Amino acid sequence: MSSRFLRATYAGLWFALTGFAQVSLFPTGDPQGASPQADPPQADVSRLTVISGADARSSLGASVSLGDDGGLGSAGIGGFGNAGKQAGASLPSWTYTVKASQDGRTYSGKIVGANPSSTTPASVPVTLVPVVFKITQGGHAYTFDPTQVDAGCLGSGNAAFALTQHSPMFSSTSFAINGQNINNTTFGDAFLQAEFWNLAGSSRKSLLALGTPAIGSTLTISVNAGTRGNSTATVFAASGQCGNGLLAVVNINTVDAALQNYISSHGLNAAQFPFFVTYNAVMSVGSASNLNNCCVLGYHNALGSPGQTYGIAEFEGRNQTLFGGVADVSSASHEVNEWINDPSGTNPTPAWGNIGQVSGCQNNFEVGDPLSGTLMPTITQSGFTYHLQESAFYSWFYGGSSLGTGGKYSSNGTFKGSAKLCPPGGTN
């Protein structure tokens, strides 16, 4: 979707850093408050589809180098290099090298965390940041705030951001993955352990400690969207919507610029993982007023050298109603697991596709995309029932006997064989 990369000009763009970050965007020729009052356009929810994070990221044209971790392992399934010291702030990562069974070619990439043969987990500090959208449209001011309680959708006293903070993504609990119990960790680490369970030395050892996330100051993005919305942002009325009954759609380039500026202005570095949370607000790839460009529920990205990584996801208050197979932190779990397995977004694989949310073929190690809309068994934690997305294992992408729990190729056993080379794609 890189051909739909949107470049917009604005008459005003400013940041105020007084305990929180704020971005205000006022399109040229459309001063704030000038539009007559008008109700939001009605979204035809049947037209809403989920755009993959890989397609979203390609529209941003990012490039990244994660540095040298000390060498590659030998070719073949399970040929892993040992992580070495990296100069400056950078993610702890290790390199794998594998000869894929699908095409006989050798592939190398980096994964966040400790080498599966290691005895000590790697640690990555996480900073969670609430993103508030303030959109003026048709003379009305609309606010989309993940820190505000939404008792009607989320239960008494519950807000999307706090639920994300205390979810299995960032708060330790126990998991059962393909019949194997993995205790007292977060979902990303449990997924890694399950993914490489049959590799010597990996079972029952934590590989990635995310720890208790730090809470970043709020990022507020303010947009004047004119009378009925514009290319930068549009507020839609959405049947079945939680909270205020509205859905905000904001252009991904506007959002990504704000995220990058937040990371820079708050002194976050490449050894940390900033993760941004929205509520009732998604992104478009192209004009926000055209639902054909919607919806990006989240993505992870990486820029520069030594590779500043970050991610963003919507907390979905509706349980699989507006977007099929999407609820609460399922989009966050999709993006965090993809960040772990493919932090640069460029780990190469044999071509796969025509499965999950992917139409056509792609060749990257994006573990969430092949199973978008497929959920793990629910986990109840602190009185709230969470939904996590199932993801594909390493062995699904590269073939051979599964290294994963239960001899399966995904985290809830949906994939019982490896990916088929694309075209035609699909799974064995």
Sequence and secondary structure as in RCSB ss.txt:
>XXXX:A:sequence
MSSRFLRATYAGLWFALTGFAQVSLFPTGDPQGASPQADPPQADVSRLTVISGADARSSLGASVSLGDDGGLGSA
GIGGFGNAGKQAGASLPSWTYTVKASQDGRTYSGKIVGANPSSTTPASVPVTLVPVVFKITQGGHAYTFDPTQVD
AGCLGSGNAAFALTQHSPMFSSTSFAINGQNINNTTFGDAFLQAEFWNLAGSSRKSLLALGTPAIGSTLTISVNA
GTRGNSTATVFAASGQCGNGLLAVVNINTVDAALQNYISSHGLNAAQFPFFVTYNAVMSVGSASNLNNCCVLGYH
NALGSPGQTYGIAEFEGRNQTLFGGVADVSSASHEVNEWINDPSGTNPTPAWGNIGQVSGCQNNFEVGDPLSGTL
MPTITQSGFTYHLQESAFYSWFYGGSSLGTGGKYSSNGTFKGSAKLCPPGGTN
>XXXX:A:secstr
 GGG     EEEEEEEESSSEEEEEEETT  TT S      B  GGG     HHHHHHHHT  B     S    S
STTEE      SSS   EEEEEEE TTT  EEEEEEES  TT SS EE  EEEEEEEEEEEETTEEEEE TTSB 
HHHH TT BHHHHHHTSTTTS EEEEETTEEEEEE HHHHHHHHHTTTSTT TT   EE  S EE   EEEEEE 
TTT  SSEEEEE TT STTTEEEEEEHHHHHHHHHHHHHHTT  TTSEEEEEEESEEEESS TT GGGEEE EEE
EEEBTTTEEEEEEEEB SSSSSSTT  BTHHHHHHHHHHHH TTS  EEEEEEEETTEEEEEEE  SSGGGTT B
   EEETTEEE  B  B HHHHH SS  SGGG SBTTS   S B  TTT  B 
